[in-house]
């Protein structure tokens, strides 16, 4: 059996490092199971999951040009497939329903009242001008407060 990406193979753990485990595959090839591919949950110490000599089922996830083989134990496990979601088609102008977002039938947030008075949209230039003015006011206030605490510009230091 050739080693191809996606194939599942039986292997034997031949070495354990702090970053993963080396697994000997059929035909004498050796691959690495990275620590992140050992289990579905976080693995702090790989020794809690694997020991040298363990027989494991692995899935080949990549084969490098230089011969390095990337393996995964967690992807080799059979999992019940999640049922596929039916395809949704959204016509132009409709938006998907999301948290606090828009419903499929309207262009306004669910919590908004239909005839609510809203401020007209501000353009970029006016937002930037307002931001700069606020920023300058804050800096001036900060400067006034710090100078008075230090004794001002003309105060002697000594």
C-alpha beads as a LAMMPS data file, in Angstrom:
LAMMPS data file: protein, C-alpha beads

158 atoms
157 bonds

1 atom types
1 bond types

-500.0 500.0 xlo xhi
-500.0 500.0 ylo yhi
-500.0 500.0 zlo zhi

Masses

1 110.0

Atoms # bond

1 1 1 0.000 0.000 0.000
2 1 1 1.516 3.333 -1.023
3 1 1 1.555 6.298 1.300
4 1 1 -0.795 8.880 -0.139
5 1 1 -2.435 11.919 1.415
6 1 1 -5.793 10.907 2.869
7 1 1 -4.985 7.230 3.365
8 1 1 -5.454 5.591 6.767
9 1 1 -2.727 3.270 7.978
10 1 1 -1.745 1.262 11.039
11 1 1 1.551 2.255 12.606
12 1 1 3.712 1.751 15.657
13 1 1 4.935 4.608 17.865
14 1 1 8.748 4.506 17.754
15 1 1 9.645 7.750 19.470
16 1 1 8.100 10.558 21.480
17 1 1 9.285 14.170 21.645
18 1 1 7.827 17.248 23.289
19 1 1 6.334 18.315 19.926
20 1 1 4.917 15.002 18.720
21 1 1 5.399 11.297 18.124
22 1 1 7.208 9.396 15.410
23 1 1 5.213 6.534 13.928
24 1 1 6.655 3.723 11.826
25 1 1 4.376 2.960 8.905
26 1 1 4.180 -0.098 6.649
27 1 1 7.040 -0.378 4.139
28 1 1 9.438 1.023 6.765
29 1 1 8.544 4.690 6.327
30 1 1 8.354 6.943 9.397
31 1 1 6.030 9.881 9.868
32 1 1 5.411 12.491 12.539
33 1 1 2.171 13.014 14.422
34 1 1 2.364 16.603 15.668
35 1 1 1.132 17.093 19.240
36 1 1 -1.832 19.110 17.916
37 1 1 -2.938 16.078 15.863
38 1 1 -2.937 13.546 18.725
39 1 1 -6.365 14.236 20.236
40 1 1 -9.415 16.457 19.768
41 1 1 -8.733 18.256 23.043
42 1 1 -5.629 20.201 24.145
43 1 1 -2.629 17.949 24.751
44 1 1 -0.195 19.357 27.309
45 1 1 1.869 16.195 27.751
46 1 1 1.922 13.752 24.846
47 1 1 3.047 10.984 27.230
48 1 1 -0.455 10.956 28.727
49 1 1 -1.818 9.845 25.340
50 1 1 0.899 7.742 23.701
51 1 1 3.729 5.396 24.661
52 1 1 6.555 3.931 22.613
53 1 1 5.338 0.659 21.108
54 1 1 1.636 1.637 20.900
55 1 1 -0.181 0.552 17.758
56 1 1 -2.131 3.498 16.352
57 1 1 -4.287 4.238 13.338
58 1 1 -3.115 7.364 11.544
59 1 1 -4.244 9.371 8.560
60 1 1 -1.674 10.816 6.177
61 1 1 -2.268 14.577 6.046
62 1 1 0.757 15.618 3.968
63 1 1 3.840 14.256 2.258
64 1 1 6.676 16.739 1.704
65 1 1 9.005 16.667 -1.288
66 1 1 11.923 15.831 1.005
67 1 1 10.088 12.690 2.195
68 1 1 8.687 13.956 5.502
69 1 1 5.268 12.507 6.245
70 1 1 2.712 14.402 8.349
71 1 1 0.256 12.193 10.211
72 1 1 -2.858 12.698 12.328
73 1 1 -4.419 10.384 14.891
74 1 1 -7.455 12.563 15.543
75 1 1 -8.366 12.758 11.839
76 1 1 -8.089 8.971 11.529
77 1 1 -10.901 8.418 14.022
78 1 1 -14.285 7.760 12.500
79 1 1 -16.698 10.483 13.459
80 1 1 -20.379 10.590 12.707
81 1 1 -20.773 13.014 9.856
82 1 1 -22.732 16.137 10.565
83 1 1 -25.849 16.433 8.484
84 1 1 -25.338 18.887 5.686
85 1 1 -27.251 22.109 5.861
86 1 1 -29.635 22.735 3.017
87 1 1 -28.447 25.352 0.567
88 1 1 -30.049 28.728 1.074
89 1 1 -30.599 31.164 -1.681
90 1 1 -30.848 34.829 -0.869
91 1 1 -32.343 37.151 -3.389
92 1 1 -30.823 40.533 -4.025
93 1 1 -31.494 42.847 -1.103
94 1 1 -32.168 40.095 1.420
95 1 1 -29.747 39.580 4.253
96 1 1 -29.001 36.553 6.351
97 1 1 -30.360 36.420 9.836
98 1 1 -27.650 36.817 12.415
99 1 1 -27.282 37.829 16.039
100 1 1 -28.870 41.241 16.352
101 1 1 -28.734 41.588 12.603
102 1 1 -31.349 41.839 9.945
103 1 1 -34.260 39.558 9.339
104 1 1 -34.895 38.173 5.887
105 1 1 -37.897 40.398 5.321
106 1 1 -36.613 43.822 6.235
107 1 1 -33.576 46.036 5.960
108 1 1 -33.714 47.317 9.545
109 1 1 -32.471 45.767 12.772
110 1 1 -35.119 43.838 14.679
111 1 1 -34.897 46.134 17.671
112 1 1 -35.371 49.349 15.657
113 1 1 -38.763 51.024 15.540
114 1 1 -40.149 51.595 12.047
115 1 1 -40.565 55.372 12.306
116 1 1 -37.712 56.041 14.649
117 1 1 -36.063 59.421 14.129
118 1 1 -32.502 58.789 13.117
119 1 1 -29.656 61.202 12.655
120 1 1 -28.594 61.492 9.028
121 1 1 -25.522 59.457 8.156
122 1 1 -22.314 61.326 8.737
123 1 1 -19.738 61.302 5.956
124 1 1 -16.083 60.503 6.512
125 1 1 -14.820 64.086 6.402
126 1 1 -17.243 65.281 9.090
127 1 1 -16.423 62.272 11.296
128 1 1 -12.712 62.976 10.904
129 1 1 -13.163 66.698 11.667
130 1 1 -15.188 65.862 14.799
131 1 1 -12.562 63.324 15.891
132 1 1 -9.701 65.811 15.420
133 1 1 -11.541 68.524 17.354
134 1 1 -12.311 66.133 20.242
135 1 1 -8.732 64.903 20.230
136 1 1 -7.281 68.436 20.329
137 1 1 -9.648 69.381 23.163
138 1 1 -8.562 66.348 25.183
139 1 1 -4.869 67.038 24.594
140 1 1 -5.257 70.688 25.609
141 1 1 -7.102 69.675 28.780
142 1 1 -4.477 67.065 29.615
143 1 1 -1.655 69.543 29.008
144 1 1 -3.311 72.180 31.245
145 1 1 -3.759 69.669 34.061
146 1 1 -0.208 68.292 33.936
147 1 1 1.457 71.725 33.706
148 1 1 -0.414 72.999 36.744
149 1 1 0.700 69.981 38.763
150 1 1 4.339 70.425 37.739
151 1 1 4.305 74.096 38.500
152 1 1 3.736 75.388 34.983
153 1 1 6.189 76.410 32.292
154 1 1 7.891 79.207 34.209
155 1 1 8.304 77.417 37.526
156 1 1 11.792 76.874 38.874
157 1 1 13.059 73.390 39.238
158 1 1 15.291 72.732 42.082

Bonds

1 1 1 2
2 1 2 3
3 1 3 4
4 1 4 5
5 1 5 6
6 1 6 7
7 1 7 8
8 1 8 9
9 1 9 10
10 1 10 11
11 1 11 12
12 1 12 13
13 1 13 14
14 1 14 15
15 1 15 16
16 1 16 17
17 1 17 18
18 1 18 19
19 1 19 20
20 1 20 21
21 1 21 22
22 1 22 23
23 1 23 24
24 1 24 25
25 1 25 26
26 1 26 27
27 1 27 28
28 1 28 29
29 1 29 30
30 1 30 31
31 1 31 32
32 1 32 33
33 1 33 34
34 1 34 35
35 1 35 36
36 1 36 37
37 1 37 38
38 1 38 39
39 1 39 40
40 1 40 41
41 1 41 42
42 1 42 43
43 1 43 44
44 1 44 45
45 1 45 46
46 1 46 47
47 1 47 48
48 1 48 49
49 1 49 50
50 1 50 51
51 1 51 52
52 1 52 53
53 1 53 54
54 1 54 55
55 1 55 56
56 1 56 57
57 1 57 58
58 1 58 59
59 1 59 60
60 1 60 61
61 1 61 62
62 1 62 63
63 1 63 64
64 1 64 65
65 1 65 66
66 1 66 67
67 1 67 68
68 1 68 69
69 1 69 70
70 1 70 71
71 1 71 72
72 1 72 73
73 1 73 74
74 1 74 75
75 1 75 76
76 1 76 77
77 1 77 78
78 1 78 79
79 1 79 80
80 1 80 81
81 1 81 82
82 1 82 83
83 1 83 84
84 1 84 85
85 1 85 86
86 1 86 87
87 1 87 88
88 1 88 89
89 1 89 90
90 1 90 91
91 1 91 92
92 1 92 93
93 1 93 94
94 1 94 95
95 1 95 96
96 1 96 97
97 1 97 98
98 1 98 99
99 1 99 100
100 1 100 101
101 1 101 102
102 1 102 103
103 1 103 104
104 1 104 105
105 1 105 106
106 1 106 107
107 1 107 108
108 1 108 109
109 1 109 110
110 1 110 111
111 1 111 112
112 1 112 113
113 1 113 114
114 1 114 115
115 1 115 116
116 1 116 117
117 1 117 118
118 1 118 119
119 1 119 120
120 1 120 121
121 1 121 122
122 1 122 123
123 1 123 124
124 1 124 125
125 1 125 126
126 1 126 127
127 1 127 128
128 1 128 129
129 1 129 130
130 1 130 131
131 1 131 132
132 1 132 133
133 1 133 134
134 1 134 135
135 1 135 136
136 1 136 137
137 1 137 138
138 1 138 139
139 1 139 140
140 1 140 141
141 1 141 142
142 1 142 143
143 1 143 144
144 1 144 145
145 1 145 146
146 1 146 147
147 1 147 148
148 1 148 149
149 1 149 150
150 1 150 151
151 1 151 152
152 1 152 153
153 1 153 154
154 1 154 155
155 1 155 156
156 1 156 157
157 1 157 158
